[in-house]
Amino acid sequence: MAGKAVEKRRPEVDPRDEPSAAWGWHGSFPKATRIAGWISAIILLVMIKGNHENNTENVWLVGLALFLVLLLVLDIRKQRTAWRK
């Protein structure tokens, strides 16, 4: 029964372009992903306060947080200029 229901639905995209369209929904959660990214970067920076014996952990935490922020800023920039395509 489920097979017929799936066959009746027409995908909005061509399955040759996106193979996952043939078997169901293939969307994303861009807003939730961005929020999770900012929260993760903040948590990484909060983790600096701790009982570290040396600064190696701090370097990694700050580096990963800066990398996440860089990716998020690039995503904001890409989102702002997406209409120009």
Residue pairs with C-beta under 8 A, 6 or more apart in sequence:
6 23
6 24
11 21
11 22
12 21
13 21
14 21
15 21
15 22
18 26
20 26
30 79
34 72
34 75
34 76
37 68
37 71
37 72
37 75
38 72
40 68
41 65
41 68
41 69
41 72
42 65
44 61
44 62
44 64
44 65
44 68
45 61
45 62
45 65
47 61
48 58
48 61
48 62
50 57
52 58
